[in-house]
């Protein structure tokens, strides 16, 4: 494959907010890897991004003529075969959705694809086009990434005599992982334990499950299947069918189910998410494209929380709650089902988490993980603060 350029599909990007406020679509984690990392692993090439102007400083585009691929497209052997057969004067489509084409170094957007011969694929490609699809397809993607990452490699052994393992052939442990007195059950799907991770005493883990590099499972955690804990995160309590992108903490008791949590988030002790309505009705979720709530068709759907958002102890999130970027939630009762970016408050009402105060908190949080708050991060989040102003209706 040529050099890879993963582009944001304008017809999909809005449906993946709040996560795409702070990253291109291809930087979304699903399974063990991000979509970009999947393509990089398969192709052996480093990917770059064609995304919103304000994100390009953090996620740059490489120069040169490149194979451009839809950043929402999950790689499979079938779709890779279709892309490899693509000629430089052709563009690959599934219906009206552009999947791939060759783009010249001077071409700044996707209009170049309209000048090419349209080739239709016969198969139905997998595109991540809704926020809830991240957790919905996570178990399947853990299995696929597990095969991709472990093929031809040998797992580190489990040396701890008090750790109980079921289906050890479905468990892979990277170097530096420490496991103490845990139960790992991989009968229903693989368990991947990343580099320099720690699984503390009394943890119960069922596959499919992924614990990414540098992360910790606290004592007594109950981690159900189809769950991913991204890099440099800490988790405890009960988690089911959820994805934590990375650099986030849910370190204490409390339930998180059918949810997606961005980076640099913190869920206070005994935070609970409802993932099922009392009347078992389909869950509605805030839709940034519509500017209102849309029916997901799902019976189980919990919390979607954008980057840098936090909640205090004993926070209760109703079924199908969306929290934007940089929000700080606390207080009694259930807060509303849509909490705008940079909101400060809870069920009693919200004010604005002003940017200088937010920046102080973000700097402190990132410093704990030895990650610098730099001008690129600051400018990106200032832009998000401005872009999300209209959602903070109390400012009007």
C-alpha positions as CSV (number, residue, x, y, z in Angstrom):
1,X,0.0,0.0,0.0
2,X,1.0,3.6,-0.6
3,X,1.4,6.2,2.1
4,X,-1.9,6.4,4.0
5,X,-4.1,9.5,4.4
6,X,-7.2,8.9,6.6
7,X,-9.8,11.5,5.9
8,X,-12.8,12.6,7.9
9,X,-16.0,12.0,6.0
10,X,-18.1,15.2,6.4
11,X,-21.3,13.1,6.4
12,X,-20.1,11.0,9.3
13,X,-18.0,13.3,11.5
14,X,-20.9,15.2,13.1
15,X,-22.6,12.0,14.2
16,X,-19.4,11.0,16.2
17,X,-19.4,14.2,18.3
18,X,-18.4,14.9,21.0
19,X,-15.4,12.6,20.4
20,X,-14.6,14.2,17.0
21,X,-14.4,17.7,18.6
22,X,-10.9,16.8,19.7
23,X,-9.7,14.1,17.2
24,X,-10.1,12.9,13.6
25,X,-12.5,9.9,13.2
26,X,-9.6,7.5,12.6
27,X,-8.1,8.4,16.0
28,X,-11.2,6.7,17.7
29,X,-10.3,3.6,19.7
30,X,-12.5,0.5,19.0
31,X,-11.2,-2.9,20.0
32,X,-7.6,-2.8,21.1
33,X,-6.4,-0.2,18.6
34,X,-7.5,3.0,17.1
35,X,-8.8,2.9,13.5
36,X,-5.6,4.5,12.3
37,X,-3.5,2.0,14.2
38,X,-5.4,-0.9,12.6
39,X,-4.6,0.5,9.1
40,X,-0.9,1.1,10.1
41,X,-0.5,-2.4,11.5
42,X,-2.0,-4.0,8.4
43,X,-0.2,-1.8,5.8
44,X,3.1,-1.3,7.6
45,X,2.8,2.4,6.7
46,X,2.4,5.4,9.1
47,X,-0.9,7.1,8.7
48,X,-1.6,10.8,8.5
49,X,-4.9,12.7,8.7
50,X,-7.1,15.0,6.6
51,X,-9.4,16.6,9.2
52,X,-10.7,19.9,10.5
53,X,-8.3,22.8,10.1
54,X,-8.1,23.3,13.9
55,X,-7.2,19.7,14.5
56,X,-4.4,19.5,11.8
57,X,-1.7,20.9,14.0
58,X,-2.1,18.0,16.4
59,X,-2.9,15.4,13.7
60,X,-0.8,16.5,10.7
61,X,-1.1,15.5,7.1
62,X,2.0,14.2,5.4
63,X,3.0,15.7,2.1
64,X,3.0,13.8,-1.1
65,X,0.7,11.8,-3.3
66,X,-1.2,9.4,-1.1
67,X,-3.9,6.7,-0.9
68,X,-6.7,8.4,0.9
69,X,-9.0,6.1,3.0
70,X,-12.2,7.0,4.8
71,X,-11.2,7.3,8.5
72,X,-14.5,5.7,9.6
73,X,-13.7,2.5,7.6
74,X,-12.7,-0.6,9.7
75,X,-10.1,-2.6,7.7
76,X,-11.0,-6.2,6.7
77,X,-9.3,-8.5,4.3
78,X,-12.1,-8.1,1.7
79,X,-12.0,-4.3,1.7
80,X,-8.2,-4.2,1.6
81,X,-8.4,-6.4,-1.5
82,X,-10.8,-3.9,-3.1
83,X,-8.6,-1.0,-2.3
84,X,-5.4,-2.7,-3.6
85,X,-7.1,-3.2,-7.0
86,X,-7.9,0.5,-7.2
87,X,-6.3,2.4,-10.1
88,X,-5.1,6.0,-9.7
89,X,-7.9,7.4,-11.8
90,X,-10.6,5.6,-9.8
91,X,-12.5,6.3,-6.5
92,X,-14.0,3.4,-4.5
93,X,-17.6,3.9,-3.2
94,X,-20.1,1.9,-1.2
95,X,-23.4,3.5,-2.5
96,X,-22.8,7.2,-2.0
97,X,-20.1,6.8,0.6
98,X,-16.5,7.5,-0.6
99,X,-14.2,4.8,0.8
100,X,-10.8,5.4,-0.9
101,X,-9.0,7.2,-3.8
102,X,-5.6,8.5,-4.7
103,X,-5.0,12.2,-3.8
104,X,-2.3,14.5,-5.0
105,X,-0.1,16.5,-2.6
106,X,-1.6,19.8,-3.7
107,X,-5.2,18.7,-3.3
108,X,-6.5,20.1,0.0
109,X,-9.9,18.3,0.2
110,X,-12.1,15.5,-1.1
111,X,-13.3,17.3,-4.2
112,X,-10.6,15.5,-6.2
113,X,-12.5,12.2,-5.8
114,X,-15.4,13.6,-7.8
115,X,-13.1,13.9,-10.8
116,X,-12.4,10.2,-10.8
117,X,-14.2,7.1,-12.1
118,X,-16.5,5.8,-9.5
119,X,-16.1,2.1,-8.7
120,X,-18.7,0.4,-6.5
121,X,-17.9,-2.4,-4.0
122,X,-20.1,-5.4,-3.9
123,X,-19.6,-6.1,-0.2
124,X,-21.0,-4.0,2.7
125,X,-18.1,-2.3,4.4
126,X,-18.0,-1.6,8.2
127,X,-18.0,2.1,8.9
128,X,-18.2,3.6,12.4
129,X,-20.8,6.2,11.9
130,X,-22.6,6.6,15.2
131,X,-21.1,7.0,18.7
132,X,-22.9,3.9,20.1
133,X,-21.4,1.7,17.4
134,X,-18.1,2.1,19.2
135,X,-19.2,0.0,22.1
136,X,-21.7,-2.0,20.0
137,X,-18.9,-3.5,17.7
138,X,-16.1,-3.4,20.4
139,X,-16.2,-7.1,21.2
140,X,-15.8,-8.1,17.6
141,X,-13.0,-5.6,17.1
142,X,-11.1,-6.9,20.2
143,X,-11.2,-10.4,18.6
144,X,-9.9,-9.0,15.3
145,X,-7.2,-6.8,16.8
146,X,-6.2,-9.7,19.2
147,X,-5.4,-11.9,16.1
148,X,-3.6,-9.0,14.4
149,X,-1.4,-8.2,17.4
150,X,-0.6,-11.7,18.6
151,X,-0.2,-13.7,15.4
152,X,3.1,-15.6,15.4
153,X,4.0,-14.3,18.9
154,X,4.3,-15.9,22.3
155,X,2.5,-14.6,25.3
156,X,4.4,-13.9,28.6
157,X,3.6,-16.5,31.2
158,X,1.4,-16.0,34.3
159,X,3.8,-16.7,37.1
160,X,1.4,-15.8,40.0
161,X,0.2,-19.1,41.6
162,X,-3.0,-17.4,42.9
163,X,-4.3,-16.3,39.5
164,X,-7.0,-18.5,38.0
165,X,-7.2,-18.8,34.2
166,X,-9.9,-20.2,31.9
167,X,-9.1,-20.8,28.2
168,X,-5.4,-19.8,28.5
169,X,-5.0,-20.1,24.8
170,X,-7.2,-17.0,24.4
171,X,-5.1,-14.9,26.7
172,X,-2.1,-12.8,25.6
173,X,0.2,-10.9,28.0
174,X,2.8,-8.4,26.9
175,X,6.1,-7.7,28.7
176,X,6.0,-5.9,32.0
177,X,2.5,-6.8,33.0
178,X,1.9,-7.7,36.6
179,X,-1.1,-9.9,37.6
180,X,-1.9,-10.8,41.2
181,X,-4.7,-13.2,42.5
182,X,-7.1,-12.4,39.6
183,X,-9.6,-14.5,37.7
184,X,-9.2,-14.3,33.9
185,X,-12.0,-16.1,31.9
186,X,-11.4,-16.1,28.2
187,X,-13.9,-18.8,27.3
188,X,-16.2,-16.3,25.5
189,X,-13.5,-14.2,23.9
190,X,-9.8,-13.2,24.1
191,X,-8.2,-11.2,26.9
192,X,-5.3,-8.9,25.9
193,X,-3.1,-7.5,28.7
194,X,-0.8,-4.7,27.4
195,X,2.7,-3.7,28.3
196,X,3.5,-2.5,31.8
197,X,0.0,-3.0,33.0
198,X,-1.1,-4.1,36.5
199,X,-4.1,-6.2,37.5
200,X,-4.5,-6.1,41.3
201,X,-5.7,-8.7,43.7
202,X,-9.3,-9.9,43.5
203,X,-10.0,-8.6,40.0
204,X,-12.6,-10.6,37.9
205,X,-12.2,-10.3,34.1
206,X,-14.2,-11.9,31.3
207,X,-13.3,-11.7,27.6
208,X,-13.4,-10.2,25.1
209,X,-11.4,-7.7,27.1
210,X,-8.4,-5.4,26.4
211,X,-6.2,-3.6,28.9
212,X,-3.9,-1.3,27.0
213,X,-0.3,-0.2,27.8
214,X,0.4,1.4,31.2
215,X,-3.1,0.9,32.6
216,X,-4.2,-0.5,36.0
217,X,-7.1,-2.6,37.2
218,X,-7.7,-1.8,40.9
219,X,-8.4,-4.4,43.6
220,X,-11.7,-6.2,43.3
221,X,-12.8,-4.9,39.9
222,X,-15.5,-6.7,38.0
223,X,-14.8,-6.3,34.3
224,X,-17.3,-7.9,31.9
225,X,-16.9,-8.7,28.3
226,X,-16.6,-6.4,25.2
227,X,-14.7,-3.9,27.3
228,X,-11.6,-1.9,26.4
229,X,-9.5,0.1,28.8
230,X,-7.3,2.4,26.8
231,X,-3.6,3.2,27.6
232,X,-2.6,4.9,30.9
233,X,-6.0,4.5,32.5
234,X,-7.1,3.3,35.9
235,X,-10.3,1.3,36.4
236,X,-12.2,-0.3,39.3
237,X,-15.8,-1.2,40.3
238,X,-18.0,-2.8,37.6
239,X,-17.6,-2.1,33.8
240,X,-19.6,-3.8,31.1
241,X,-19.3,-3.4,27.3
242,X,-17.6,0.0,27.4
243,X,-14.7,1.7,25.8
244,X,-12.3,4.0,27.6
245,X,-10.1,5.8,25.0
246,X,-7.1,6.4,27.3
247,X,-5.6,8.6,30.1
248,X,-8.9,8.4,32.0
249,X,-9.8,7.2,35.5
250,X,-12.8,5.2,36.8
251,X,-10.9,4.0,39.8
252,X,-13.6,3.3,42.3
253,X,-16.9,1.4,42.9
254,X,-19.8,2.2,40.6
255,X,-21.2,0.8,37.4
256,X,-20.3,1.8,33.8
257,X,-22.2,0.0,31.1
258,X,-22.6,0.3,27.3
259,X,-20.6,3.5,27.4
260,X,-17.8,5.4,25.7
261,X,-15.4,7.6,27.7
262,X,-12.9,9.9,26.0
263,X,-9.4,10.9,27.2
264,X,-8.5,12.8,30.3
265,X,-11.8,12.0,32.0
266,X,-12.4,11.2,35.7
267,X,-15.5,9.5,37.1
268,X,-15.7,10.2,40.9
269,X,-16.2,7.4,43.4
270,X,-19.5,5.6,43.2
271,X,-20.5,7.2,39.9
272,X,-23.2,5.1,38.3
273,X,-24.5,5.0,34.7
274,X,-28.0,3.7,33.8
275,X,-27.8,1.7,30.6
276,X,-31.4,0.5,30.5
277,X,-34.7,2.5,30.8
278,X,-37.2,1.3,33.5
279,X,-39.8,0.7,30.8
280,X,-37.2,-1.1,28.5
281,X,-37.9,1.3,25.7
282,X,-35.3,2.1,23.0
283,X,-32.8,4.7,24.2
284,X,-32.7,8.2,22.7
285,X,-29.3,10.0,22.5
286,X,-28.4,13.6,21.8
287,X,-27.6,14.1,18.1
288,X,-25.4,17.0,17.3
289,X,-26.4,16.9,13.6
290,X,-30.1,17.1,14.3
291,X,-29.7,19.4,17.3
292,X,-32.1,17.1,19.3
293,X,-32.5,13.6,20.5
294,X,-32.4,10.6,18.0
295,X,-33.6,7.1,18.6
296,X,-30.7,4.7,18.7
297,X,-32.9,1.6,18.5
298,X,-30.8,0.2,21.3
299,X,-32.3,-1.2,24.6
300,X,-28.9,-0.8,26.3
301,X,-27.0,2.6,26.1
302,X,-25.2,4.4,28.9
303,X,-22.9,7.4,28.8
304,X,-21.0,9.2,26.0
305,X,-18.4,11.5,27.6
306,X,-16.1,13.7,25.6
307,X,-12.4,14.4,26.5
308,X,-11.4,16.3,29.6
309,X,-14.8,15.9,31.3
310,X,-15.1,15.0,35.0
311,X,-17.8,14.1,37.5
312,X,-17.9,14.2,41.3
313,X,-18.6,11.4,43.8
314,X,-22.0,9.7,43.7
315,X,-22.9,11.2,40.3
316,X,-25.9,9.5,38.7
317,X,-26.2,9.5,34.9
318,X,-29.5,8.7,33.3
319,X,-29.8,6.2,30.4
320,X,-28.4,7.7,27.2
321,X,-26.5,10.7,28.5
322,X,-24.2,12.7,26.3
323,X,-21.5,14.9,28.0
324,X,-19.4,17.2,25.8
325,X,-15.8,18.2,26.2
326,X,-14.4,19.9,29.3
327,X,-17.5,19.6,31.5
328,X,-17.4,19.3,35.3
329,X,-20.5,17.6,36.8
330,X,-21.4,17.4,40.5
331,X,-24.3,17.6,43.0
332,X,-27.4,15.6,43.9
333,X,-29.9,14.1,41.5
334,X,-29.8,13.1,37.8
335,X,-28.3,15.9,35.6
336,X,-29.9,16.4,32.2
337,X,-29.3,13.9,29.3
338,X,-27.3,16.3,27.3
339,X,-24.6,18.3,29.1
340,X,-22.8,20.8,26.8
341,X,-19.1,21.2,26.6
342,X,-17.5,23.3,29.3
343,X,-20.6,23.1,31.5
344,X,-20.1,23.4,35.3
345,X,-22.8,22.1,37.6
346,X,-25.4,19.4,37.7
347,X,-29.1,18.8,38.2
348,X,-29.5,22.1,40.0
349,X,-28.3,24.0,36.9
350,X,-25.1,24.9,35.0
351,X,-22.8,27.8,34.6
352,X,-19.8,28.0,32.2
353,X,-16.5,26.4,33.1
354,X,-14.4,29.4,31.9
355,X,-11.4,28.5,29.8
356,X,-8.7,29.8,32.2
357,X,-10.0,27.7,35.0
358,X,-10.5,24.7,32.7
359,X,-6.9,25.1,31.5
360,X,-5.5,25.0,35.1
361,X,-7.3,21.8,35.7
362,X,-6.2,20.2,32.4
363,X,-2.6,21.2,33.0
364,X,-2.6,19.5,36.4
365,X,-4.4,16.4,35.2
366,X,-2.0,15.9,32.2
367,X,1.1,16.6,34.4
368,X,0.2,13.6,36.5
369,X,0.6,11.4,33.4
370,X,3.8,13.3,32.5
371,X,2.1,14.7,29.4
372,X,2.7,18.4,28.5
373,X,-0.1,20.9,28.0
374,X,1.3,22.7,25.0
375,X,0.2,25.5,22.6
376,X,-1.2,22.9,20.2
377,X,-3.5,21.4,22.9
378,X,-4.5,24.9,24.1
379,X,-5.4,26.3,20.7
380,X,-7.4,23.1,19.8
381,X,-9.4,23.3,23.0
382,X,-9.9,27.1,22.8
383,X,-11.5,26.4,19.4
384,X,-13.7,23.7,20.8
385,X,-14.8,26.2,23.6
386,X,-15.8,28.7,20.9
387,X,-17.5,26.1,18.6
388,X,-19.7,24.8,21.5
389,X,-20.8,28.2,22.8
390,X,-24.3,27.9,21.3
391,X,-25.0,24.8,23.3
392,X,-24.5,26.6,26.6
393,X,-28.0,28.1,26.5
394,X,-27.5,29.8,29.9
395,X,-25.0,32.2,28.4
396,X,-27.7,33.7,26.1
